[in-house]
Amino acid sequence: MFASVLTNSSTYIISKLLLKAMSLRVFGIWWFGLGIIWNGLNIFRKWRSHAFIVPSGRAWPWLMWIGLVEVVATFSFFTAVSLTPNPSIIAFLNNLAPVFVIILAVIFLEEKIGAVDYVAFAITLGGAILITGEALLKPILLFRSGSGYILISAILYAVSTVSMKRNVKILDASLVTFNRSLLMFIACLLWFLIRRDSLDVRSGLWPLLLPGSITGPFLTVFFTYSALRYIDASRVSVISTGRMFFVLLGTWLVFGVLPTLHQIWGGVMIILGIWMLTTGKTVSQQWIQRLIRRT
């Protein structure tokens, strides 16, 4: 799961650099076109090793549903990245996704939330709210700046996460990832045919495009959906907020934007919440039990 956090963090920085040099539709053709290749090779590898889950008849409607939701969510995400000068703002607002995932997971998946989880969720989401509070209080930051698009993406991400968790036994993560890249490529190609842009890519952009197409449309989504086999949907979503710390660091190193004090405190709270979630009912519960005994 932490592999997904690392690869997802790099997507924010790399895609922002690329979208400053090309349109979203041209970016999507190359980004997801290359993603189809990497995902296809991974499916072939799993098929050769007999580890690939062949979808049954009832799996196909869910595959298309998740794919279509992901297309809208992904378009919204990259639209927000292209409009927002600071990628860390996108990471901040995207941290609201766990709220929607937890709500949907409790309602549709009947996931149980223990006492330690409540504390961890509260700390993590409190950190996210602390970071995003300033942006949320400024209406001008909504759709004009891209923030509204990332909120749409966060909600749809929650829908796709819960849908995948509900069908994780009949849908292979590699197939879902391939389907997402394929549908995004088709959508961007149709958009390109309407607008007729140039597909030329400057040679200096390939060192960003090639690794970005591996970490973005391939590894990030594959790791996230693979984690759903072993971790509750609500936990996966909250742990994913750890990308905020790495995006902040990358934004500072690449774009020279320093985080404010309340952003730093929010990041500390999120890291603490993630630590409590990953330790589960071991260290955190022992500490809580000790506090109860002393009182």
Contacts in CASP RR format, 6 or more apart in sequence:
PFRMAT RR
TARGET T0000
AUTHOR 0000-0000-0000
METHOD contacts of the structure
MODEL  1
MFASVLTNSSTYIISKLLLKAMSLRVFGIWWFGLGIIWNGLNIFRKWRSH
AFIVPSGRAWPWLMWIGLVEVVATFSFFTAVSLTPNPSIIAFLNNLAPVF
VIILAVIFLEEKIGAVDYVAFAITLGGAILITGEALLKPILLFRSGSGYI
LISAILYAVSTVSMKRNVKILDASLVTFNRSLLMFIACLLWFLIRRDSLD
VRSGLWPLLLPGSITGPFLTVFFTYSALRYIDASRVSVISTGRMFFVLLG
TWLVFGVLPTLHQIWGGVMIILGIWMLTTGKTVSQQWIQRLIRRT
1 223 0 8 1.000
1 224 0 8 1.000
1 227 0 8 1.000
1 231 0 8 1.000
1 236 0 8 1.000
1 239 0 8 1.000
1 240 0 8 1.000
2 239 0 8 1.000
3 219 0 8 1.000
3 223 0 8 1.000
4 219 0 8 1.000
4 220 0 8 1.000
4 223 0 8 1.000
4 224 0 8 1.000
4 227 0 8 1.000
4 240 0 8 1.000
5 239 0 8 1.000
5 240 0 8 1.000
5 242 0 8 1.000
5 243 0 8 1.000
5 246 0 8 1.000
6 243 0 8 1.000
6 246 0 8 1.000
7 215 0 8 1.000
7 216 0 8 1.000
7 219 0 8 1.000
7 220 0 8 1.000
7 223 0 8 1.000
8 215 0 8 1.000
8 216 0 8 1.000
8 220 0 8 1.000
8 224 0 8 1.000
8 240 0 8 1.000
8 243 0 8 1.000
9 91 0 8 1.000
9 243 0 8 1.000
9 246 0 8 1.000
9 247 0 8 1.000
9 250 0 8 1.000
10 211 0 8 1.000
10 212 0 8 1.000
10 215 0 8 1.000
10 216 0 8 1.000
10 246 0 8 1.000
11 212 0 8 1.000
11 215 0 8 1.000
11 216 0 8 1.000
11 220 0 8 1.000
12 81 0 8 1.000
12 87 0 8 1.000
12 88 0 8 1.000
12 90 0 8 1.000
12 91 0 8 1.000
12 243 0 8 1.000
12 247 0 8 1.000
12 251 0 8 1.000
13 87 0 8 1.000
13 247 0 8 1.000
13 250 0 8 1.000
13 251 0 8 1.000
13 254 0 8 1.000
14 208 0 8 1.000
14 211 0 8 1.000
14 212 0 8 1.000
14 215 0 8 1.000
15 27 0 8 1.000
15 31 0 8 1.000
15 78 0 8 1.000
15 81 0 8 1.000
15 212 0 8 1.000
16 81 0 8 1.000
16 82 0 8 1.000
16 87 0 8 1.000
16 255 0 8 1.000
17 208 0 8 1.000
17 254 0 8 1.000
18 27 0 8 1.000
18 31 0 8 1.000
18 205 0 8 1.000
18 208 0 8 1.000
18 209 0 8 1.000
19 27 0 8 1.000
19 78 0 8 1.000
19 81 0 8 1.000
19 82 0 8 1.000
21 202 0 8 1.000
21 205 0 8 1.000
22 201 0 8 1.000
22 205 0 8 1.000
23 195 0 8 1.000
23 197 0 8 1.000
24 75 0 8 1.000
24 78 0 8 1.000
24 79 0 8 1.000
24 82 0 8 1.000
24 188 0 8 1.000
25 188 0 8 1.000
25 191 0 8 1.000
25 192 0 8 1.000
25 195 0 8 1.000
25 197 0 8 1.000
26 188 0 8 1.000
26 192 0 8 1.000
26 197 0 8 1.000
26 198 0 8 1.000
26 199 0 8 1.000
27 78 0 8 1.000
27 188 0 8 1.000
28 78 0 8 1.000
28 184 0 8 1.000
28 185 0 8 1.000
28 188 0 8 1.000
29 185 0 8 1.000
29 188 0 8 1.000
29 189 0 8 1.000
29 192 0 8 1.000
29 199 0 8 1.000
30 199 0 8 1.000
30 201 0 8 1.000
30 209 0 8 1.000
30 213 0 8 1.000
31 209 0 8 1.000
31 212 0 8 1.000
31 213 0 8 1.000
31 216 0 8 1.000
31 217 0 8 1.000
32 181 0 8 1.000
32 182 0 8 1.000
32 184 0 8 1.000
32 185 0 8 1.000
32 188 0 8 1.000
32 213 0 8 1.000
32 217 0 8 1.000
33 181 0 8 1.000
33 185 0 8 1.000
33 213 0 8 1.000
33 217 0 8 1.000
34 209 0 8 1.000
34 210 0 8 1.000
34 213 0 8 1.000
34 214 0 8 1.000
34 217 0 8 1.000
35 181 0 8 1.000
35 213 0 8 1.000
35 214 0 8 1.000
35 216 0 8 1.000
35 217 0 8 1.000
35 218 0 8 1.000
36 178 0 8 1.000
36 181 0 8 1.000
36 182 0 8 1.000
36 185 0 8 1.000
38 213 0 8 1.000
38 214 0 8 1.000
38 217 0 8 1.000
38 218 0 8 1.000
39 174 0 8 1.000
39 177 0 8 1.000
39 178 0 8 1.000
39 181 0 8 1.000
39 217 0 8 1.000
39 218 0 8 1.000
39 222 0 8 1.000
40 174 0 8 1.000
40 178 0 8 1.000
42 174 0 8 1.000
42 177 0 8 1.000
42 178 0 8 1.000
42 218 0 8 1.000
42 222 0 8 1.000
43 52 0 8 1.000
43 172 0 8 1.000
43 174 0 8 1.000
43 175 0 8 1.000
43 178 0 8 1.000
46 52 0 8 1.000
46 172 0 8 1.000
46 174 0 8 1.000
52 172 0 8 1.000
52 174 0 8 1.000
52 175 0 8 1.000
53 170 0 8 1.000
53 171 0 8 1.000
53 172 0 8 1.000
53 175 0 8 1.000
54 172 0 8 1.000
55 63 0 8 1.000
55 170 0 8 1.000
55 171 0 8 1.000
55 172 0 8 1.000
55 175 0 8 1.000
56 170 0 8 1.000
58 170 0 8 1.000
59 167 0 8 1.000
59 170 0 8 1.000
59 171 0 8 1.000
62 163 0 8 1.000
62 166 0 8 1.000
62 167 0 8 1.000
62 170 0 8 1.000
62 171 0 8 1.000
63 171 0 8 1.000
63 175 0 8 1.000
63 176 0 8 1.000
63 179 0 8 1.000
64 179 0 8 1.000
65 163 0 8 1.000
66 160 0 8 1.000
66 163 0 8 1.000
66 164 0 8 1.000
66 171 0 8 1.000
66 176 0 8 1.000
66 179 0 8 1.000
66 180 0 8 1.000
67 160 0 8 1.000
67 176 0 8 1.000
67 179 0 8 1.000
67 180 0 8 1.000
67 183 0 8 1.000
68 183 0 8 1.000
69 156 0 8 1.000
69 159 0 8 1.000
69 160 0 8 1.000
69 163 0 8 1.000
70 156 0 8 1.000
70 160 0 8 1.000
70 180 0 8 1.000
70 183 0 8 1.000
70 184 0 8 1.000
70 221 0 8 1.000
71 180 0 8 1.000
71 183 0 8 1.000
71 184 0 8 1.000
71 187 0 8 1.000
72 152 0 8 1.000
72 156 0 8 1.000
73 152 0 8 1.000
73 153 0 8 1.000
73 156 0 8 1.000
73 157 0 8 1.000
73 160 0 8 1.000
74 153 0 8 1.000
74 180 0 8 1.000
74 184 0 8 1.000
75 184 0 8 1.000
75 187 0 8 1.000
76 149 0 8 1.000
76 150 0 8 1.000
76 152 0 8 1.000
76 153 0 8 1.000
76 156 0 8 1.000
77 90 0 8 1.000
77 94 0 8 1.000
77 149 0 8 1.000
77 150 0 8 1.000
77 153 0 8 1.000
79 146 0 8 1.000
79 149 0 8 1.000
80 90 0 8 1.000
80 93 0 8 1.000
80 146 0 8 1.000
80 147 0 8 1.000
80 148 0 8 1.000
80 149 0 8 1.000
80 150 0 8 1.000
80 153 0 8 1.000
81 87 0 8 1.000
81 90 0 8 1.000
83 144 0 8 1.000
83 145 0 8 1.000
83 146 0 8 1.000
83 149 0 8 1.000
84 90 0 8 1.000
84 145 0 8 1.000
84 146 0 8 1.000
84 147 0 8 1.000
84 150 0 8 1.000
86 251 0 8 1.000
86 255 0 8 1.000
86 257 0 8 1.000
87 247 0 8 1.000
87 251 0 8 1.000
87 255 0 8 1.000
88 244 0 8 1.000
88 247 0 8 1.000
88 248 0 8 1.000
88 251 0 8 1.000
88 257 0 8 1.000
88 259 0 8 1.000
88 263 0 8 1.000
89 135 0 8 1.000
89 141 0 8 1.000
89 145 0 8 1.000
89 147 0 8 1.000
90 146 0 8 1.000
90 150 0 8 1.000
90 247 0 8 1.000
91 243 0 8 1.000
91 244 0 8 1.000
91 247 0 8 1.000
91 248 0 8 1.000
92 128 0 8 1.000
92 131 0 8 1.000
92 132 0 8 1.000
92 135 0 8 1.000
92 244 0 8 1.000
92 263 0 8 1.000
93 132 0 8 1.000
93 135 0 8 1.000
93 136 0 8 1.000
93 147 0 8 1.000
93 148 0 8 1.000
93 150 0 8 1.000
93 151 0 8 1.000
93 154 0 8 1.000
94 150 0 8 1.000
94 153 0 8 1.000
94 154 0 8 1.000
94 157 0 8 1.000
94 243 0 8 1.000
95 125 0 8 1.000
95 127 0 8 1.000
95 128 0 8 1.000
95 131 0 8 1.000
95 132 0 8 1.000
95 241 0 8 1.000
95 244 0 8 1.000
95 270 0 8 1.000
96 128 0 8 1.000
96 132 0 8 1.000
96 151 0 8 1.000
96 154 0 8 1.000
97 154 0 8 1.000
97 155 0 8 1.000
97 157 0 8 1.000
97 158 0 8 1.000
97 237 0 8 1.000
97 240 0 8 1.000
97 241 0 8 1.000
98 121 0 8 1.000
98 124 0 8 1.000
98 125 0 8 1.000
98 128 0 8 1.000
98 234 0 8 1.000
98 237 0 8 1.000
98 238 0 8 1.000
98 240 0 8 1.000
98 241 0 8 1.000
99 125 0 8 1.000
100 154 0 8 1.000
100 155 0 8 1.000
100 157 0 8 1.000
100 158 0 8 1.000
100 159 0 8 1.000
101 157 0 8 1.000
101 158 0 8 1.000
101 161 0 8 1.000
101 162 0 8 1.000
101 233 0 8 1.000
101 234 0 8 1.000
101 236 0 8 1.000
101 237 0 8 1.000
101 238 0 8 1.000
102 113 0 8 1.000
102 121 0 8 1.000
102 234 0 8 1.000
102 237 0 8 1.000
102 238 0 8 1.000
103 158 0 8 1.000
104 158 0 8 1.000
104 159 0 8 1.000
104 161 0 8 1.000
104 162 0 8 1.000
104 233 0 8 1.000
105 111 0 8 1.000
105 162 0 8 1.000
105 165 0 8 1.000
105 232 0 8 1.000
105 233 0 8 1.000
105 234 0 8 1.000
106 113 0 8 1.000
106 234 0 8 1.000
108 162 0 8 1.000
108 166 0 8 1.000
109 162 0 8 1.000
109 165 0 8 1.000
109 166 0 8 1.000
109 232 0 8 1.000
109 233 0 8 1.000
111 232 0 8 1.000
111 233 0 8 1.000
111 234 0 8 1.000
113 121 0 8 1.000
113 234 0 8 1.000
115 285 0 8 1.000
115 288 0 8 1.000
116 276 0 8 1.000
116 280 0 8 1.000
116 281 0 8 1.000
116 284 0 8 1.000
116 285 0 8 1.000
116 288 0 8 1.000
117 234 0 8 1.000
117 235 0 8 1.000
117 277 0 8 1.000
117 280 0 8 1.000
119 276 0 8 1.000
119 284 0 8 1.000
119 288 0 8 1.000
120 238 0 8 1.000
120 273 0 8 1.000
120 274 0 8 1.000
120 276 0 8 1.000
120 277 0 8 1.000
120 280 0 8 1.000
120 284 0 8 1.000
121 234 0 8 1.000
121 238 0 8 1.000
121 273 0 8 1.000
123 269 0 8 1.000
123 270 0 8 1.000
123 272 0 8 1.000
123 273 0 8 1.000
123 276 0 8 1.000
124 238 0 8 1.000
124 241 0 8 1.000
124 269 0 8 1.000
124 270 0 8 1.000
124 272 0 8 1.000
124 273 0 8 1.000
124 274 0 8 1.000
124 277 0 8 1.000
125 238 0 8 1.000
126 266 0 8 1.000
126 269 0 8 1.000
127 265 0 8 1.000
127 266 0 8 1.000
127 267 0 8 1.000
127 269 0 8 1.000
127 270 0 8 1.000
128 241 0 8 1.000
128 244 0 8 1.000
128 266 0 8 1.000
128 270 0 8 1.000
130 262 0 8 1.000
130 263 0 8 1.000
130 265 0 8 1.000
130 266 0 8 1.000
130 269 0 8 1.000
131 244 0 8 1.000
131 262 0 8 1.000
131 263 0 8 1.000
131 266 0 8 1.000
131 267 0 8 1.000
131 270 0 8 1.000
134 260 0 8 1.000
134 262 0 8 1.000
135 141 0 8 1.000
135 147 0 8 1.000
141 147 0 8 1.000
142 148 0 8 1.000
143 149 0 8 1.000
157 237 0 8 1.000
158 237 0 8 1.000
161 224 0 8 1.000
161 228 0 8 1.000
161 233 0 8 1.000
161 236 0 8 1.000
161 237 0 8 1.000
162 233 0 8 1.000
164 171 0 8 1.000
164 176 0 8 1.000
164 225 0 8 1.000
164 228 0 8 1.000
165 228 0 8 1.000
165 232 0 8 1.000
165 233 0 8 1.000
165 236 0 8 1.000
168 225 0 8 1.000
168 228 0 8 1.000
168 229 0 8 1.000
173 222 0 8 1.000
173 225 0 8 1.000
173 226 0 8 1.000
173 228 0 8 1.000
173 229 0 8 1.000
174 222 0 8 1.000
176 221 0 8 1.000
176 225 0 8 1.000
177 217 0 8 1.000
177 218 0 8 1.000
177 221 0 8 1.000
177 222 0 8 1.000
177 225 0 8 1.000
180 217 0 8 1.000
180 221 0 8 1.000
181 217 0 8 1.000
181 218 0 8 1.000
184 217 0 8 1.000
192 199 0 8 1.000
201 209 0 8 1.000
224 236 0 8 1.000
224 240 0 8 1.000
227 236 0 8 1.000
228 236 0 8 1.000
231 239 0 8 1.000
235 277 0 8 1.000
238 273 0 8 1.000
238 274 0 8 1.000
238 277 0 8 1.000
239 274 0 8 1.000
239 277 0 8 1.000
239 278 0 8 1.000
241 270 0 8 1.000
241 274 0 8 1.000
242 270 0 8 1.000
242 271 0 8 1.000
242 274 0 8 1.000
244 267 0 8 1.000
244 270 0 8 1.000
245 267 0 8 1.000
245 270 0 8 1.000
245 271 0 8 1.000
248 259 0 8 1.000
248 263 0 8 1.000
248 267 0 8 1.000
251 257 0 8 1.000
252 258 0 8 1.000
252 259 0 8 1.000
276 284 0 8 1.000
END
